Amino acid sequence: MVLVMSIEVKSTLAAPKRIGGMQSPAFVLTAVGISSFMVTLDVTAVNVALPSIGDMFGLPLSALQWVASAYTLVFASLLLTAGASSDRWGARPVFLGALTFFTLASAACGLAHSVAELIAARAVQGLGAAAILPSSMALLTNAFPQANQRARAVAIWSGISATALVAGPLIGGFLVQTLGWRSIFFVNIPVCLVVLSIAAISAGKPATHRRAFDPAGQLLAVVALFTITFSTIEARQYGWTSPAIVGALAIGVAASLLFIAVEHRRQEPMLPLSLFRSRTFSASVGAAFLYNLSYYGALFVLPVALQAQGYSPLSVGVLLIPMTLSTAVFATASGWIVNAIGARLLAALGMLAGVLGAAILATFGFTSSSMSVGGLLIGMGGGTLPLIVAAALSSLPPELVGVGSGVLNAARQSGGAMGIAVLGALLQGATLKAGLALAMIAAVFLAGAVLTFFFMREGTRPK
């Protein structure tokens, strides 16, 4: 996969360019693409391994939720902090350090002798993943300064991430069945070492301005993101009105308001609120939230609804192939199509396709024909992510790409968690509510289409 991707990058992007000792931007895209694949894979593959982990430690599946949640919570909580660190210390050292953490944590997961050790190691994995994402976006921005080149690079990156989303359960199932659950963590080690080797010889631009440290902003951002993510993840188990969830939400809202006040008063804040004066950046953040709420909500709703209709897990996987393949193809192709019709129109059309796909499934049910057509259209909506990301990156000043991409990805994580929480509550009742969940997905896709078309601009990077 790495060799094929590298050849494609060299043949489709601009000629190689030396950046700080780097041989070619293809090295950066290769390293970023593989790391994104591994980070995404570790979310989906672990879910397949949970029953085997429970069997080994003699625990029910309900007791293992923190094996998955520890990674997600730490990952979401540290995105802003990691992005700011990338801007302060430089994308390359943060990326290399994050990969090292991720590699060591993967080894610790595979060697864990108890569930407590496994959960702790998963939390460290989440720390590494949180730093990988914004620093990798900064590396891409540095390596591909031209908007059209960057759009294609982000499209390839997004296509790789979408492939990992599809391949995760398959790879995880194969590894667990043939080599045991520990193998899904050990397989990360050689792959991460390859990425470290590639990234070590691919130096991004050094930071041109060492930004001041903002401890209050860092702490408040972590508290706000942690409590809000915790409440949305755990609401399905405890209920939205339980003291734990209400308390977590109250802390999250208070921390968010304090964060805004602190950042507004600081001369050099971690997150300059002036970024949100950019209509494109604000629209991209909103679209990223709506994207994850709708698309990841569909990825959650459809397997549950299909199995409730009597389909086997294998049949569910087959029925979802049109949607997931469509996402990977559209995400990758968007980097080339965008030059013809523009990002705003293409993103809006993709999300409108998602509206139509969800409406088809809500109207005609879960037949093989409706799943093929509706799933393909929802997948096109899912393929709009690189357009949103590229627009956001183009609207950011170079010295704030790290924290800006942290904001974007924090919005995505919040949207995904909110989608699963809200749509999951609908699916706990009668099967008929699956139609209501799909109608909600269609409405969110429609809101995303309106937001991208009317509020996103192209090529608006501030000076």
C-alpha positions in Angstrom: 0.0 0.0 0.0 2.8 2.4 0.9 4.7 1.8 -2.4 1.5 2.3 -4.5 0.6 5.5 -2.6 4.1 6.9 -3.0 4.1 6.2 -6.8 0.6 7.8 -7.1 1.7 10.9 -5.2 4.8 11.4 -7.3 2.9 11.0 -10.5 -0.1 13.2 -9.7 1.3 16.1 -7.7 3.7 18.8 -8.6 7.4 18.0 -9.1 9.5 17.2 -6.0 10.5 20.1 -4.0 13.2 20.4 -1.3 11.8 21.6 2.1 14.3 21.8 4.9 16.3 18.8 3.7 13.3 16.8 2.6 13.7 14.9 -0.7 10.1 15.3 -1.8 6.6 16.2 -0.6 5.7 12.6 -1.4 7.7 11.6 1.7 5.5 13.8 3.9 2.3 12.6 2.3 3.4 9.0 2.7 4.3 9.4 6.4 1.1 11.3 7.1 -1.1 8.9 5.2 0.2 5.8 6.9 0.0 7.4 10.3 -3.6 8.4 9.7 -4.4 4.9 8.5 -3.0 3.5 11.8 -4.8 6.0 14.0 -8.1 5.3 12.3 -7.5 1.5 12.2 -7.0 1.5 16.0 -10.4 2.9 16.6 -12.3 0.4 14.5 -10.2 -2.8 14.9 -10.3 -2.7 18.7 -14.1 -2.9 18.8 -13.8 -6.3 17.0 -11.3 -7.6 19.6 -13.3 -6.7 22.7 -15.1 -10.1 23.0 -11.8 -11.9 22.9 -10.3 -9.5 25.4 -13.3 -10.1 27.7 -12.9 -13.9 27.3 -9.2 -13.8 28.3 -9.7 -11.6 31.4 -13.1 -13.2 32.3 -15.1 -10.0 32.0 -18.4 -9.2 30.3 -18.4 -7.0 27.2 -20.1 -4.2 29.2 -17.1 -4.0 31.5 -14.7 -3.4 28.6 -16.1 -0.2 27.3 -13.2 1.8 28.7 -10.8 -0.1 26.5 -12.4 1.8 23.6 -13.5 5.0 25.5 -10.1 5.7 27.1 -8.5 6.2 23.7 -11.4 8.3 22.4 -11.6 10.5 25.5 -7.9 11.3 25.7 -7.7 11.7 21.9 -10.6 14.3 21.8 -9.5 16.1 25.0 -5.9 16.8 23.8 -6.5 17.9 20.2 -6.4 21.6 20.9 -3.4 21.3 23.2 -1.6 19.1 20.7 -2.3 21.5 17.9 -0.9 24.4 19.9 2.2 22.4 20.7 2.7 21.8 17.0 2.6 25.5 16.4 4.9 26.3 19.3 7.6 23.6 18.9 7.3 22.8 15.2 5.2 20.1 13.4 8.1 17.7 12.7 9.3 17.2 16.3 5.7 16.9 17.6 4.9 14.4 14.9 8.0 12.3 15.6 7.3 12.5 19.4 3.7 11.5 18.9 4.6 8.6 16.7 7.0 7.4 19.4 4.4 7.6 22.1 1.9 5.7 19.9 4.5 3.0 19.1 5.4 2.5 22.8 1.8 2.5 23.8 0.9 -0.1 21.2 3.6 -2.4 22.6 2.2 -1.8 26.1 -1.3 -2.6 25.0 -0.1 -5.9 23.5 1.9 -6.8 26.6 -0.9 -5.8 29.1 -1.6 -8.4 31.8 -4.8 -6.8 33.1 -7.6 -4.7 31.8 -6.4 -1.8 33.9 -3.0 -1.9 32.2 -4.7 -2.2 28.8 -6.9 0.9 29.5 -3.9 2.9 30.7 -1.9 2.0 27.6 -4.9 2.9 25.4 -5.0 6.3 27.1 -1.4 6.9 26.1 -2.2 5.7 22.6 -4.9 8.4 22.5 -2.3 11.0 23.6 -0.1 10.0 20.7 -3.0 10.0 18.2 -4.1 13.4 19.4 -0.7 14.9 18.6 -0.3 13.0 15.3 -3.4 14.6 13.7 -2.8 18.3 13.9 0.9 18.0 13.4 0.4 15.9 10.3 -2.0 18.6 8.9 0.7 21.2 9.5 3.3 19.1 7.7 0.9 18.7 4.7 0.4 22.5 4.6 4.1 23.1 4.6 4.8 20.5 2.0 2.0 21.6 -0.4 1.8 25.4 -0.2 -0.2 25.7 -3.4 -4.0 25.4 -2.9 -4.6 22.9 -5.8 -1.7 20.7 -4.7 -2.9 20.8 -1.1 -6.4 19.9 -2.1 -5.1 16.8 -3.9 -2.8 15.8 -1.0 -5.7 16.2 1.5 -7.9 14.2 -0.8 -5.4 11.3 -0.9 -5.0 11.5 2.9 -8.8 11.4 3.4 -9.1 8.5 1.0 -6.5 6.6 3.0 -8.4 7.4 6.3 -11.7 6.2 4.7 -10.0 3.0 3.6 -8.9 2.4 7.2 -12.5 2.9 8.3 -13.6 0.2 5.9 -10.6 -2.1 6.5 -10.5 -1.8 10.3 -13.1 -4.5 11.1 -11.8 -6.8 8.4 -8.1 -6.5 9.5 -9.1 -6.6 13.1 -11.2 -9.7 12.7 -8.5 -11.5 10.7 -5.8 -10.7 13.2 -7.9 -11.7 16.2 -9.0 -15.0 14.6 -5.5 -16.0 13.4 -3.0 -14.5 15.9 -5.1 -13.4 18.9 -6.2 -10.0 20.1 -2.7 -8.8 21.1 -1.7 -8.8 17.5 -3.9 -5.8 16.6 -1.6 -3.8 18.8 1.7 -5.5 17.9 1.1 -4.9 14.2 1.3 -1.2 14.8 5.0 -1.4 15.9 6.7 -2.2 12.6 4.4 0.1 10.6 5.1 3.0 13.0 8.9 2.3 12.8 8.6 2.6 9.0 6.7 5.9 9.4 9.3 7.2 11.9 12.1 6.4 9.4 10.3 8.3 6.6 9.4 11.3 8.8 12.9 11.5 10.3 14.3 12.4 6.9 11.4 14.7 6.0 12.0 17.9 7.8 9.1 20.4 7.7 9.6 24.2 8.0 10.9 25.3 11.3 8.6 27.4 13.4 9.2 31.1 12.5 7.8 32.4 15.8 8.0 30.6 19.2 4.5 31.3 20.6 4.0 32.0 24.3 2.9 29.2 26.5 -0.7 29.5 27.7 -1.2 27.2 30.7 -4.6 28.5 31.7 -5.9 28.1 28.1 -4.4 24.6 27.8 -5.9 23.4 31.1 -9.4 24.8 30.4 -9.4 23.4 26.8 -8.6 19.9 28.1 -11.2 20.1 30.9 -13.9 21.4 28.5 -13.2 18.8 25.8 -12.9 15.9 28.3 -16.1 16.6 30.1 -18.2 17.3 27.0 -16.9 14.2 25.3 -17.4 12.1 28.4 -21.0 13.2 28.8 -21.9 12.5 25.2 -20.2 9.0 25.3 -21.6 8.0 28.6 -25.1 9.5 28.2 -26.4 6.3 26.6 -25.5 4.3 29.7 -26.4 6.7 32.4 -29.1 8.9 30.7 -29.0 12.6 29.9 -30.6 13.5 33.2 -28.4 11.6 35.5 -26.3 13.6 38.0 -23.0 12.4 36.4 -23.9 13.5 32.9 -25.6 16.8 34.0 -22.5 17.6 36.2 -20.1 16.8 33.4 -22.0 19.0 31.0 -22.1 21.8 33.5 -18.4 21.6 34.1 -17.8 21.5 30.3 -19.9 24.5 29.6 -18.3 26.5 32.5 -14.8 25.5 31.3 -15.7 26.5 27.7 -16.9 30.0 28.8 -13.8 30.5 31.0 -11.6 29.4 28.1 -13.2 32.0 25.8 -12.7 34.7 28.5 -9.1 33.8 29.1 -8.2 33.6 25.4 -9.9 36.9 24.8 -7.7 38.7 27.4 -4.4 37.1 26.6 -2.0 39.0 24.4 -0.8 35.8 22.7 -3.4 33.1 23.4 -3.2 29.4 22.6 -6.2 29.8 20.3 -6.6 33.3 18.9 -10.3 34.0 18.7 -9.7 36.2 15.7 -9.5 33.0 13.7 -13.3 32.8 13.8 -13.6 36.1 12.1 -12.7 34.2 9.0 -16.0 33.1 7.5 -14.4 30.2 5.7 -12.7 28.8 8.9 -15.9 29.2 11.0 -18.0 27.5 8.3 -15.4 24.7 7.9 -15.5 24.0 11.7 -19.3 24.0 11.6 -19.3 21.8 8.6 -16.8 19.4 10.2 -19.1 19.0 13.2 -22.1 18.4 11.0 -20.1 16.0 8.8 -19.2 13.7 11.6 -22.6 13.9 13.2 -24.3 12.8 10.0 -21.8 10.4 8.4 -20.5 8.7 11.5 -24.1 8.7 12.8 -25.0 6.7 9.6 -22.1 4.3 10.2 -23.5 3.7 13.7 -27.2 3.6 12.8 -27.1 1.3 9.8 -25.4 -1.7 11.3 -27.7 -1.6 14.4 -30.8 -1.2 12.3 -29.8 -3.9 9.8 -29.1 -6.4 12.5 -32.5 -5.6 14.1 -34.1 -6.5 10.7 -32.5 -9.9 11.0 -29.4 -9.5 8.8 -26.3 -11.4 10.0 -23.1 -9.4 10.8 -21.5 -10.7 7.6 -24.5 -9.6 5.6 -24.4 -6.2 7.2 -20.7 -5.8 6.2 -21.6 -6.7 2.6 -24.5 -4.3 2.5 -22.3 -1.4 3.8 -19.7 -1.9 1.0 -21.3 0.5 -1.5 -21.3 3.3 1.1 -17.8 2.8 2.4 -16.3 2.3 -1.1 -18.1 5.4 -2.4 -16.6 7.4 0.5 -13.1 6.4 -0.3 -13.5 6.9 -4.1 -15.3 10.3 -3.8 -12.8 11.6 -1.1 -9.8 10.7 -3.3 -11.4 12.0 -6.6 -12.5 15.3 -5.0 -8.9 16.6 -5.1 -9.1 16.5 -8.9 -12.7 17.4 -9.5 -12.5 20.5 -7.3 -10.4 22.3 -9.9 -13.3 22.1 -12.3 -16.2 23.2 -10.2 -14.8 24.6 -7.0 -14.9 23.3 -3.4 -18.1 25.0 -2.3 -20.2 23.6 -5.0 -18.6 20.1 -4.9 -19.0 19.9 -1.1 -22.6 21.0 -1.2 -23.4 18.5 -4.0 -21.8 15.7 -2.0 -23.8 16.5 1.1 -27.0 16.8 -0.9 -26.3 13.3 -2.2 -26.1 12.3 1.5 -29.5 13.9 2.0 -31.0 11.9 -0.9 -29.3 8.6 0.3 -30.7 8.9 3.8 -34.1 9.8 2.5 -34.1 6.7 0.2 -33.3 4.4 3.2 -35.9 6.2 5.4 -38.6 5.8 2.8 -37.9 2.4 1.2 -36.3 0.5 4.1 -33.3 -1.7 4.2 -33.6 -3.8 1.0 -30.5 -4.8 -0.9 -31.5 -2.3 -3.7 -32.1 0.6 -1.4 -28.9 -0.1 0.5 -26.9 -0.1 -2.7 -28.3 3.2 -4.0 -28.8 4.9 -0.7 -25.5 3.7 0.7 -23.6 4.9 -2.4 -25.2 8.4 -2.1 -24.5 8.6 1.7 -20.9 7.6 0.9 -20.6 10.5 -1.5 -21.7 12.8 1.4 -19.0 11.1 3.5 -16.4 11.9 0.8 -16.7 15.6 1.3 -14.3 15.7 4.3 -11.1 16.6 2.3 -12.9 19.6 0.8 -13.8 20.9 4.3 -10.3 20.3 5.6 -8.6 21.9 2.6 -10.8 25.0 2.9 -10.0 25.3 6.6 -6.2 24.9 6.0 -6.3 27.5 3.3 -8.0 30.0 5.6 -5.3 29.7 8.3 -2.1 31.7 8.7 0.9 29.2 8.5 1.9 29.8 12.2 -1.6 28.7 13.4 -2.2 25.6 11.2 -1.6 23.3 14.2 -4.1 24.8 16.6 -6.5 25.5 13.8 -6.5 21.9 12.6 -6.9 21.0 16.3 -10.1 23.0 16.5 -11.4 21.4 13.2 -10.7 17.9 14.5 -12.1 18.6 17.9 -15.3 19.7 16.2 -15.3 16.5 14.2 -14.9 14.4 17.4 -17.6 16.3 19.2 -20.0 15.8 16.2 -19.3 12.1 16.0 -19.8 11.6 19.7 -23.0 13.7 19.6 -24.3 11.7 16.6 -23.8 8.4 18.3 -25.4 9.6 21.6 -28.5 11.2 20.0 -29.1 8.6 17.3 -28.3 5.7 19.7 -31.1 7.0 22.0 -33.6 6.8 19.1 -32.6 3.2 18.4 -33.2 2.0 21.9 -36.9 2.1 21.3 -39.0 0.6 18.6 -37.5 -0.4 15.3 -39.6 2.3 13.6 -37.3 4.9 15.1 -34.6 3.9 12.7 -36.5 5.9 10.1 -36.5 8.9 12.4 -32.8 8.5 12.9 -32.2 8.5 9.1 -34.5 11.6 8.7 -32.3 13.3 11.3 -29.1 12.3 9.3 -30.7 13.7 6.2 -31.5 17.0 7.9 -27.9 17.3 9.3 -26.4 16.6 5.8 -28.7 19.3 4.4 -27.5 21.8 7.1 -24.0 21.0 6.1 -24.7 21.6 2.4 -26.2 25.0 3.2 -23.3 25.9 5.4 -20.6 25.0 2.9 -22.2 26.5 -0.1 -23.2 29.9 1.4 -20.5 30.5 3.9 -17.3 28.8 2.7 -14.9 30.8 0.5 -12.0 29.5 -1.5 -8.4 30.7 -1.4 -8.8 33.0 1.6 -5.6 32.5 3.6 -5.0 35.6 5.8 -1.7 37.5 5.5 
